Amino acid sequence: MRRTAVVAACLGLAAGFIARTGSASALVEPGFFMAYRVETVSAGQRAEQRFRVEVTDDRGGGRRGVLLSIDGAPSYRAVYQTDDDEPMGVFDAERFEQMEGLQDGEWLPLATDDVEMFDALRAMEASLAGGAASSDSTVTLGGRDWTAQRYALADSSTTVQESASVTLRTERRTQGVAWMIPELPFGGWLRYEALTEARKVSEVGGRRFAGDPEASRETWTLVELGLPPNNK
């Protein structure tokens, strides 16, 4: 089956564009961590995971050791390359070098493309590309006040699979809202909630068959923030 993809995306609410610029490197120091609750609901089933990224040590030359844990257990570790010009609140998987995954008690080399959580973070980051913050508010985390920006999300995509006799289209529409703190690294997410409806449409012999929409919801919530000693 030949597979092609057609994607059309629209990020809503163009009022008051706020550029995500500046440097977040000052926070990427030993002792800093961000902990998330990740909830998914699909086909009436609910699942929950805990995801935490922690800066463990300073390797010199702007390089930091980081540990990523899932459900309280160390899962991945890497060397994170900081930069004084690194934009605030932007997730960039390319800065994670020497990625390793823990398997049967042993750390083994791993490509960042094989880290499932990174796939989700890349998609979340892409959903804000070129978007505009519609409003902002002040939140208190880690004993400090932060400015959180609100984004409305609206995205649609169609994936097409073709064979000699059948064409299968999967249509997806996503709506949601994201709150992010541009002063924080690793994406700066405070809360991200997206509802996706997917529907499969097949064409056989000139006839069109549409399935019922299937809905799923994904929510990321920042539940704990730890600041390095020099930033408290």
Beta strands, then each sheet from edge to edge (+ up, - down):
strand 1: 2-9
strand 2: 33-42
strand 3: 45-60
strand 4: 63-70
strand 5: 73-81
strand 6: 96-103
strand 7: 106-109
strand 8: 135-141
strand 9: 144-162
strand 10: 166-180
strand 11: 189-204
strand 12: 207-210
strand 13: 214-226
sheet 1: 1+ 9- 8+
sheet 2: 1+ 9- 10+ 11- 12+
sheet 3: 1+ 9- 10+ 11- 13+ 2- 3+ 4- 5+ 6- 7+
end
